[in-house]
Amino acid sequence: MNIRALSLGTAGYFFTNRFHIALMPVFLTYFWNQALRLPLGFDYYLMIVLTTAGGYIYNIYTDAEEDDVNYSSRYRLFGRNRHTKAVVAACFFGGFLLSLHAGWIFVLYGGAVHFLGSLYSRPLPFNWRGRPLRIKEVPFVKNLYAGLFWSVALVLTPHLYVGVRPGEAALQAIVLSFALNYFVELMWDVRDMPGDARAGFRTVPLLIGERAAYWLLRMVHLLTCALMYYGAASGVLTPGCMLFAVVHLPVGLLFLEWYRRQPEKDWASHLYIMYGGGLLAAGMVWTHSLTTGS
């Protein structure tokens, strides 16, 4: 096996099984925490990696029908089987053990958040268009619901973990995290249009059309960059946020145009997450270099 084939295979497993998604809460939390200044240790970051992995692997378990269309079976490690449920249970149990020292209020809060997260893709005892309701199948609600976990829960959870009341920086981080997630969710909905249409889903791009979805993506992107720049310029957020906004404004638009032209958008959608993680890391380094230098 040559290096290229090995690299493609590794990336295939990494992207298809959402491993990179499990790491994103660490990048986002550390990025925002340079402004929030919460005393978070390694155990907190490990906890959110485990619980995010558990949530997304559970999502793979419940999404078997559409994943059969949207993903190649070649790289899929998880599906609707017993070993997938065992991995999900192990992830959440590890997260539970790491949360115990924060107290039972936090443990109960975490349990409630994870339960609500499971409702995103889990069939509910209600019918929707002739089959069991899943929140992710309800038009427009899907993106808003997911955004709440990647914004409100992402930012409030570390505050509750250390017992600190959130302030203005937390509010701005929530708004920006929601916008960043909404962009990704909508971009992935565009990618999954063929499979979602065949599975009978009615996502935002299928309802408003692909062209309108791209205009919505552009507006969300511009608003995100403007708010990020404002937060840094006002002194509430860090210099890394300004770097993020200045770089992301042109690069994000160029990426979106390139993404639009791709006939197969699977790899491009995952590359965007990697680009976002790299830009967050650059912002962290920039903030650290300026604050330590002063």
HELIX and SHEET records of a PDB file:
HELIX    1   1 ILE A    3  THR A   16  1                                  14    
HELIX    2   2 PHE A   19  LEU A   36  1                                  18    
HELIX    3   3 PHE A   42  THR A   62  1                                  21    
HELIX    4   4 ALA A   64  ASN A   70  1                                   7    
HELIX    5   5 ARG A   82  SER A   99  1                                  18    
HELIX    6   6 LEU A  100  ALA A  102  5                                   3    
HELIX    7   7 TRP A  104  SER A  118  1                                  15    
HELIX    8   8 ILE A  135  GLU A  137  5                                   3    
HELIX    9   9 VAL A  141  LEU A  148  1                                   8    
HELIX   10  10 PHE A  149  ALA A  153  3                                   5    
HELIX   11  11 LEU A  154  VAL A  162  1                                   9    
HELIX   12  12 GLU A  168  ARG A  191  1                                  24    
HELIX   13  13 MET A  193  ALA A  199  1                                   7    
HELIX   14  14 VAL A  204  ILE A  208  1                                   5    
HELIX   15  15 GLU A  210  ALA A  233  1                                  24    
HELIX   16  16 PRO A  239  ARG A  261  1                                  23    
HELIX   17  17 ASP A  266  GLY A  293  1                                  28    
SHEET    1   A 2 ASN A 127  TRP A 128  0                                        
SHEET    2   A 2 ARG A 131  PRO A 132 -1                                        
END                                                                             
